[in-house]
Amino acid sequence: MYLLVAGRHPLYQPSDTTSTYLAKLKEPRWEFPEGFSDLAKDFFLHLVRADPVERYTAKEALEHPWITRRPGKIPLTYYESICYNQAKEKLIDVVLVSHYRLSRCCFLLLRQ
């Protein structure tokens, strides 16, 4: 995908030895040329994540707006969905606790 958009390999340089190329693969630092859209960057970075749980499945990849060419939500990976739902639950808990405390304070103030 990167090669098609940028016209070059994202990591490999002709001067690389096998060991330098393998070192780049272990800890890649992605650089994107000018003209590589934010949507293309997002798509690419979801495809190359080392952890399979954090990487797009084929279904998720095919639903990405860069592929469909339709505006819409960027699909979350399974891992991102779990993190999003956990954060949402924590936020709801904070709101409920705050609401309870505020209600309790109001009740106590009104009782006096």
TAMO-V900750 format. One record per pair of residues at least 24 apart in sequence whose C-alpha atoms are under 7 Angstrom apart, sorted by sequence separation. I is the first residue (numbers start at 1). GAP is how many residues later the second one is. D is the distance in Angstrom with one decimal. If there is no record, write none. Layout:
i->{I:I}
gap->{GAP:GAP}
d->{D:D}
This chain:
i->{54:53:54:40:53:6:39}
gap->{24:25:25:26:26:27:27}
d->{6.9:6.6:5.4:6.1:5.9:6.8:5.9}
